[in-house]
Amino acid sequence: MALNKVILIGRLTRDVELKTVGNDTSLANFTLAVDRRYKSKNEEQPAADFIPVSAWRKTAEFAGKYFHKGKQVYVCGALETYTYEQNGEKKFGFRVNAEEVGFADSAGNGDSGQENQFNGNTGNVREPDFADASSFDFGDPNDFDEDDLPF
C-alpha cells in the first residue's frame, strides 16, 4: 500500500501564473506561504515554508481566475519530486501537484462571490466547511502498532 497525500493551507505569495501547454492544456503555477512554529530556547518562533504548487486543466483555470496574491487558500494533492541540471550539477526539487483547491478564509470567495472550491476530479464546486473540525477523524495518535509503520 502507498499513500501520497498533501493538504496545505497558506497564503499566495504572488498571483497565479497561468499558461497553456501542449494541445490547449492549462497549467497554473503558484507558491503558498505556509506558517509553522518551532521551538528555540524554549520559546515558540514563527516561521514559514514556501511550497511550489502546480495545477492542471480545469483546476488550473479555476486557480488562475480566482486566486490572487495574499488570498488564503487550501490545496489537496500529491507531493511530486523532480530532477534538473544546473551548471552541470544534478539538482532535486519538489512541488505539490494540486488535485483540489479552494479558499480557506471566509472573505475569499472569489471575484464573483460564488466559487469557493474546485475539485478537478469531479468538476464540482462546493462551499468548504472548516467550522466543524470534528468531521475529521484521524483516530488516536497513540493507538498504533509499530508493525503498521512503512519504515
ABEGO torsion letter per residue (X at the ends): XBBBBBBBBBBBABBBBBBBBEBGBBBBBBBBBBBBBBBBGGBBBBBBBBBBBBBBEAAAAAAAAABBBGBBBBBBBBBBBBBBBBGGBBBBBBBBBBABBBBABAAAAEAAGABABBBAAAGBBBBBBAABAAABBAEBAABBBAAABAX
